[in-house]
């Protein structure tokens, strides 16, 4: 504390230890390798919902150079861009309409935003062209053509259920996983598969003691909570 008090006095020379401490606290890790002329700006676009964070730009770049760099991020041609610089609150700082000026002329700060207005009437990004996947034409096959295929999933599933009425997709996955583990470890003994439940009153005795509002704890993970529902859910299982 005495050392700190002396450091705070004007014109008092800082000791080597305090200088090292100061250098350690103020040290720039260089993880971003950020030069003094570099500014990190977010980018928004008039036709895109996505927001691009922290594009690295040099204050010495011309606005034309900035447009060319943003072109690969937003898909708008440089000639059709109008750039607007916004501050942290989204307020307009400047319209960067002169391609000859350098970015530093507008004094941008880290965390500000460059908004790109797309002036191209035939832009690919218009109307969700680069983001709305529902506009993409997808491959479709008719029911009739699907059933004509020899190796389709429905036929494979029917064959499995004919061979084993208790077959299920989860049972198939477990069998394959067990086969892989036995191949890697010949001593591995798979756990027997659980019998398929068909009794509609399965676990009724246990549930009879439970009521909505009871405190409970899940066995796996020991998560605690409150019972919200007690009853049957036929869509899941008996």
Helices and strands as residue ranges (DSSP letters): H 2-8, H 16-26, E 38-45, E 48-58, H 63-74, G 78-80, E 81-86, E 92-96, G 103-106, E 113-118, G 126-128, G 133-135, H 143-148, H 153-163, H 169-184, H 204-207, E 215-217, E 224-226
